[in-house]
């Protein structure tokens, strides 16, 4: 009987591949591009770096968009994986992720916009170089805040996914607990970004990275316990369609 259900393991592993792409592009964009180019509190230095590494900056934006494209099929895969546990909660998780992805895609416009003041159009002569550098830097700051706010919604998704993982029985409960810790970190960081921005980044990186990488690698290497997934799916079906003989 288990052979019949192997497609769900393939789906889980496809989710692992998509998740890995998201993690790699996210780390590449933040650590190897933005950290290299953006000089905190220095619009002129940041503008000089963008002009010097313009192609790299554009590749970073394209990588971010690829990450969000991967988000869409991954949402559907998570829904398929966790629908047998709780269909309604799995759908709510998708909705939270949808909002997060939509906000993140919208903020990429700000990164593209950071290039406009650094162009060569005659209309830019109405501004001084310092003003143009500041306008470009403000666009980058706008993206940072949009990114942080979007993670509030992702944090709630992580809380729900963590609960579904714990209840599933076909993915280790430890991963579910780690995902819930990650969700709390994301939510706390998003509110701190608005209320106390100086401490926001201190709450952000390590626990979510460990949780998401663990979940990603488990999906990629192990997938799901097919027998237990089948049992959950059958139980969910029987709940919706009671045995008429009873």
C-alpha positions, 0 to 999 in steps of 0.5 A, a space after each residue: 500500500 505504501 507504494 501507492 502513496 510515494 508521490 507525497 514523498 516526491 512532493 515533499 522532496 520537491 518542497 525541500 528543493 524549493 525551500 533550499 533555493 529560497 534559503 540560498 538566494 536569501 542568504 546570497 542576497 543579504 550577506 553577499 550583496 546587500 552587506 557588501 554594497 550598503 554602508 549603514 548610515 552612509 548614503 554617499 558610500 552606498 551610492 558609490 558601491 551601487 554604481 560600482 557593483 550595479 550588475 551585482 545589485 541587479 542580480 541581487 534583486 533578480 535573486 530576491 524575485 526568484 525566491 518569491 516565485 519559489 514561494 508560490 509552489 512551496 505554499 501549495 506543497 505545504 498545503 498538500 503536506 499538512 492538509 490531512 492534519 488540519 485542512 483549515 489551519 493549513 489554508 490559514 498558513 497559506 494565506 499568511 505566506 501569501 501576504 508575506 510574499 506579496 509584501 516582499 515582492 512589492 518592496 523589491 520596487 524600492 530596490 529598483 527605485 534606488 537606482 533611479 537617482 543614480 542615473 544620468 537623466 537630465 531631470 536629475 540635475 534639479 538635485 544635488 549629488 547629496 540629495 540624489 544619494 539620500 533619495 537612493 538610500 531612503 529607497 533601500 531603507 524602505 525595502 528593509 522595513 518592508 522586508 521586516 514587516 512582511 516577516 511578521 506574517 511569515 512568523 505567524 505562518 511558522 507558528 502554524 506550520 510548527 503546530 501542524 508538524 508537531 501534530 502530524 506524526 510524519 515529521 519530527 516534533 523537534 522541527 515543529 518546535 524549532 519552527 515555532 521558535 522561529 515564528 516567535 523570533 520573526 514576529 518579535 523582530 517585526 514589532 521591534 523594528 517599529 517600536 525599538 529598531 536598535 534591537 531588532 536585528 539582535 532577535 532575527 538571524 540564528 534561531 530562524 536559520 536553524 529551524 528553516 534549514 532543518 525543516 528544508 533538509 528533512 524534506 529534501 532528504 527524508 520527505 515524510 513518513 508515508 505510512 503515517 501521512 496515509 493514516 492521517 489522510 484516511 482519518 481526515 477523509 473518514 471525518 468528512 465522509 462518515 461510514 454510512 453503515 454506522 
